[in-house]
Amino acid sequence: MTKIKIASLVIGSLVAGLVIPAKAEVSKIALADQQSLAFLPTMVMKHEKLLEAEVKKAGLGDVPVSWHTFAGGNSATDAMLAGELQFAFSGITPFITLWSKSNGKVKGVVATSSQPEYLNCRDPGLKSVRDFKGTEKIVVPAIKVSTQAVFLQMEAARIWGDAQYERLDPLTVAMSQADGSVALLSGNNEITCSFTSQPFTYVQLKRPDIHTILNSFDTLGGPATLTMAWTTTDFKEKNPKTYAAFLAAYKKALDIIHNEKPRAAKIYLTLSKDKSLTEDDVVKIISDPQIAFVETPENTMKSVLFMKKVGRIKAAPASWKDMWFENVHHLKGS
């Protein structure tokens, strides 16, 4: 067959509408998620298959997307650094620790929520953190290292000085937020308080014998990022289209949360299988003015500077932008 005939066949095939297969940057996209209201954008992305749609829209083909729940943050970190995960979601303080240890190998992609943690107690004699006598038990997800534990240390330092930032650590016990909430509400154990986020606070405060003695926004001096997404600099640099597809999917999830709250509430209840809340309850929670699902990192340096000051991290960024990729640098972050 002559070269002219071959060229004619190729042109004819294109004219006939045959499409050259899309070339994916990656063979799969694996994400570490958490099934809690603080990570609602990820739940919307997962349920609505927004990432799959954006990857295909970017011309990358039908790339399999999978979501994985890990027992602890260290497991997710190991999987990420081994290349088994492409994106992960976590609390802000565990990420700060990871960023400091990684020498810039990981960075934040977007914030997922700004919302307070609430220290809720059943002892009517407790009006503030100053009232703890040393016999109480405070539930946090992990002693010393969880976001709640760090915020409690920051509050202790704010009240009693930096030298006593660990003053309340002996009172803390480790439980998941769900188990801690059950323990607090049962009233037949040693648990006095639970330092937790929504929706557990909403459920707890329905009870007249439970009250809040600390809102973490008071400790931090205003709204602050609680949860966020991160990945490795290596992945972002090698897979720019996949990274951009993630951002597009995330922004569509935010649009649903902001403009279709009942739809977002149904998604949360479907994936979380939370039987303690109604759709109206969830809509009420995510409509709280103190709860914001935004991509802007807020007040993150307050935690960074504290963790550096007390020796929790060795390296601290000069600016919040050093911890985050450039797609959020134009935002009014902190």
Secondary structure, 3 states (H helix, E strand, C coil): CCHHHHHHHHHHHHHCCCCCCCCCCCCCEEEECCCCHHHHHHHHHHHHCHHHHHHHHCCCCCCCEEEECCCCHHHHHHHHHCCCCCEEEEEHHHHHHHHHHHCCCEEEEEEEEECCCEEEECCCCCCCHHHCCCCCCEEECCCCCCHHHHHHHHHHHHHHCHHHCCCCHHHEEECCHHHHHHHHHHCCCCCCEEEECCCHHHHHCCCCCCEEEEEHHHHHCCCCEEEEEEEEHHHHHHCHHHHHHHHHHHHHHHHHHHHCHHHHHHHHHHHHCCCCCCHHHHHHHHCCCCCECCCCCCCHHHHHHHHHHCCCCCCCCCCHHHHECHHHCCCCCC
